[in-house]
Amino acid sequence: MNQVTLTKFLDGSELNKFHKTLLFICFLVISFSGYELSVFGSIVPVVIKEWDISPTQVGFIGSSAMFGMMLGAVSLGLLADRFGVKKLLLISIFIFNFFIVLATFTDSGLMFGVCRFMAGFGSGGATPIVISLLTEFSPKGSKAKMVAIAICGNQVGGMLAPFIAMHVMPQYGWEPVLWLSALPLILLPVFAKLTPESARYLAKNSPAELNTVLKKIDTNYKSRIETLDKEHPVAFEKVQPNSSYFQLFNKKYLLGTVLIGVIYTCGLLTINGVNTWLPQVMNQNGYALGSSLTFAIMLNVGTLIGTVLWATTADKVGFKALMPAIYLAGAASLFGMGIKADLFVLYLFVGLIGLFAFSAHSLVNTFTSQYYPGDVRTSGVGLANSVGRVGGMLGPILGGVLLTANVSMTVWFVTFAVPGVVAAISITIINIHKSYVEKKEKSLDLATES
């Protein structure tokens, strides 16, 4: 089938039960991924006492998931573009939940760390695949919103982990807290039945199965396809090269690939650094611990609101002006946190950090998935997520170094505001370069036709 026609059909479809089911599945996957990432922090106090392990070992276990996610995002994302996103999504779900459950049978920090690494590997692959799948099938006016709602699963899973640990661990120990990850394994046949394969992949490899998927989107799909085929005949369709990782680094995408990596690194550096140290920073600067924990709650609430709000806005006005503005507003909010002020004023600022700086990172996932062509979309999102994990690992280290150096609260927050400015500049450059490339390609097409 003509790929241009297929894309037009999917973009112009009406939001229906098919899309809502896909969104629900993707939301569940990301929620369990978020649970996997957060659950270790909830069981650490008990595990340290039970195994009598050192802080160094705890650090290894905590970092092992991040290293696994870096590798999984790149390798599973690339394989998904080659062999189909559905197959690799199911494999990813199995890997990260199986190894979390397996971790309950370990009796040492080393083996627990290995299980965390493998769980991170699966989780790292699941995220770009989910983003790619939703971007492909969502109607054009709902793409950003649907991806954002699915990514909100990270916050839901992150809040669910300590809640379950708080109510289960005192009576039953830490192992049952991890057993919740058995649920996706049980539901795997349901996921397999309800999750569609990439339409672009099916168009090349299984036209009959593609017809079945398109019928779920629109029962009148044949007549719509015929109409769109007349508007975009195969004769005028550009021949696309085979999916290759090197396509991310050709002349058209090289600058964007590099700068998107910078944006992801800046985003996760700020998010992980502030998430890890915010309560301690506020407590160290004279605010009561209870108030400091409230800051963390306000941060998550602001992030959830911002993620949905800005995604809905992006579907209406696009990313060009919106994203730089959100990053700059996030940087300004972080700067505001560095000013000694009334407690409720600081609550407002920390909510704004979530609303702007943190939610911007959810939005950049949608931007990235729409920046790359379908053939390398999952690879592009996977690479960006993988590179970003470097910032995710550096953020807590940087925050700790600043605290050890006893810098002022202003210096601490301004340091984490700088990446937001860098991200805003980077995305502006990407937009300018993209517009230039599109104008150049259009002029070449017109010259060829004439």
Buried (B, 14 or more C-beta within 10 A) or exposed (E): BBBBBBBBBBBEBEBEEBBEBBBEBBBBBBBBBBBBBBBBBBBBEBBBEEBEBEEEBBEBBBBBBBBBBBBBBBBBBBBBBBBBBBBBBBBBBBBBBBBBBBBBEBEEBBEBBBBBBBBBBBBBBBBBBBBBBBBBBBBBBBBBBBBBBBBBBBBBBBBBBBEBBEEBBEEEEBBBBBBBBBBBBEBBEEBEEEBBBBBBBBBBEBEEBBBEBBEBBBEEBEEBBEEBBEEBEEEEEEEBEEBBBEBBBEEBBEBBBBBBBBBBBBBBBBBBBBBBBBBBBBBBEEBEEEBBBBBBBBBBBBBBBBBBBBBBBBBEEBBBEBBBBBBBBBBBBBBBBBEEEEEEEBBBBBBBBBBBBBBBBBBBBBBBBBBBBBBBBBBBBBBBBBBBBBBBBBBBEBBBEBBEEEBEBEEBBBBBBBBBBBBBBBBBBBBEBBEEBEEEEEEEEEEEEE
